[in-house]
Amino acid sequence: MGKRAVWLGLVLVWLALLAGCSPGSVVVLIPDPNGKVGKLTVSNQGGSQVLEKSGQAIFIRDAQTPPEAPVVMEQAEIQKRFGPALAARPSPPVHFILYFFSDSTKLVKSSKALLPQVISAIKQRVSVDVSVVGHCDTTGGDIYNLRLSQRRAMAVAKILTASGVDRKTLEITSHGKRRLLIPTADNVREPRNRRVEVTVR
C-alpha cells in the first residue's frame, strides 16, 4: 500500500479506538496521492474485516462485536466525516535528480535547467526539510568517489542557498559509489549514477 494510504488508514483506526469502538466508529480506505489502493485489515476482539477497494468503509459497533462487512462510502460522506483529517495530510515529497559531467561538479545542461523548478518547489512549500545527496559512478577509488559525491552535494547546496534557500533547512549527505541508481560493475562510466538527488518535503 502507498505510504499515504497506510498513514490515513492508521489515523482513522486510531480515531475509532479513541472512541472506544463506540457506535458510529468507522474506518475508510482511500487511495494514496498516486491513486494506488492497498489493503487494510480492521480487527477487534470480535473478529476482523479487510478493506481493499477505494472508498470501502467498515463500521464498528463496539470492541466485542465483529466489524461489519465492508460497504462503499460516497465521497461526500467521506468528506463530511473525515474532511479535517484529509486536509491535514502532508503533501507528498517532491524528488529531483541532477546529473553531472564525469569527474566533475559541473551540472549537465538539462539538470542546470531544472534548478529553477527545485528552488520553486522549496519556496512554494516553505520547506524546512530538504535532503541533498551526492553520488558517483564506479570509476575511481572509494575515498575519491566519496569526496567527489560530497563536493557535488555541496555544489548543489551552494546554488540553492545563493537563491535564497535557508542553509539550515538542508540535510547534505553523500554516498560515493555505494548506492548506484544503475547497477554496474566496477570502473564503469554511467552518466545516470553521477548525480545529486534533492528531496523536498
Secondary structure as GFF3:
##gff-version 3
##sequence-region A 1 201
A	DSSP	alpha_helix	3	18	.	.	.	ID=ss1
A	DSSP	beta_strand	25	28	.	.	.	ID=ss2
A	DSSP	beta_strand	40	44	.	.	.	ID=ss3
A	DSSP	beta_strand	47	51	.	.	.	ID=ss4
A	DSSP	beta_strand	56	60	.	.	.	ID=ss5
A	DSSP	beta_strand	71	72	.	.	.	ID=ss6
A	DSSP	alpha_helix	75	87	.	.	.	ID=ss7
A	DSSP	beta_strand	94	99	.	.	.	ID=ss8
A	DSSP	alpha_helix	109	125	.	.	.	ID=ss9
A	DSSP	beta_strand	130	134	.	.	.	ID=ss10
A	DSSP	alpha_helix	142	162	.	.	.	ID=ss11
A	DSSP	three_ten_helix	167	169	.	.	.	ID=ss12
A	DSSP	beta_strand	170	174	.	.	.	ID=ss13
A	DSSP	three_ten_helix	191	193	.	.	.	ID=ss14
A	DSSP	beta_strand	195	200	.	.	.	ID=ss15
###
